[in-house]
Amino acid sequence: MTDRRQSPRRPGREVGWAEARIRPGRDVEVVDVGAGGALLEGTTRLMPGTHIVLLLREEGRSVAVGCRVVRCEVVALEGGSGIRYRGAVRFDTPCRL
């Protein structure tokens, strides 16, 4: 399998973006992030091809980043709490890490 990423990825916690929110207010975890996109995990299903705004929280402030959802899949079925999804997003504008 070939790695098609255009930039290296780093864990979300390593760059200070472990937690994020998809507008209007659904929390997600940043699994990993690169200059061109991120891998997110949470209970929110992301529809491929849709545009979302991701609020990245860092050091007491939030940064809004426009994104396009590339893919999304179920990664876990949690007893009474539902389904966990993992989705990849491509940033509209590359981010500095």
N, C-alpha and C positions, 0 to 999 in steps of 0.2 A: 504494500500500500504506500502510495506516495504522499508526502506531506505537501499540501497545496498552499499553506499559509504564506502570505507575502511579508510578514514580519514575525519575529519571535514572540512567544507568549510567556507571560509571567503570572504566577498565582495572584488573584485579586488582593489577598491579604498583604502580599509583598509590596504592592504599589499603593496600599492604603484605600483600596476600593472594594473591600470584602462585602460590603452591603450597598445595595442600590434600590431604587424604586422606579417602577414603570408608571408614568402618569396614567391615570389620575392618582394612584396611591397603592399599587400592589408591590409588596416587597419581594426582592429576589436576591440571591447570593451570586456574586461574581466569582465564578470558578477560576477562570483565567482571562487575561486581557492582553491585547497587543495594540499596536498603533492603529490598526485598521478595523478592529472588532473585538468582541468578547463572547465568552461562553457563560450563559446565565442558568441558574437553577432555582426553581420555586414551584409554587402551586398554581401559577398562572400559565395557561396554554398560550403560546405565541404562534400566530398564524403566519406561515411563510409568505413572503411577498409584501406584508404590511409594513407600514412605517410607524415607529414608536419613538417616544422621547424617554430616554433613560436618565434619571437623576442620580448621579454618582456622588456619594457623600464622602467628604474628606476634611479632616481637621476643622470641624465646626461649620462647614459650608457645603453647598450642593452645586454641582456643575451639570447643566442640562446638555445632553448629547443626542442629536437626532440619529436614528438607526433604521436599518432595513433588516427585517427578520429573514435569515437565510434558511434555517431549518429548525425543527422542534420535534422532540420525541419523548415518550414516556420512559422514565428511568426507575420509577418505584411506585408500588401500590402500598399505601400506608393504611393499615387497619381501619380505624374509624375516621381518620383525618383526610382521606382522599388520595389524589394522584399527584406525583411530583414529576415535573417536566424539566428537560434540559434543552435550551435553545441557543443557537448561534446567531449573533447579530453583526452586521457590517456597519461601521460608523459612516455617516454622510461625509464627514470631514475627518481625516486622520488626527489622532490625539497624540500629544507628547506624554510619555510615561516617565 
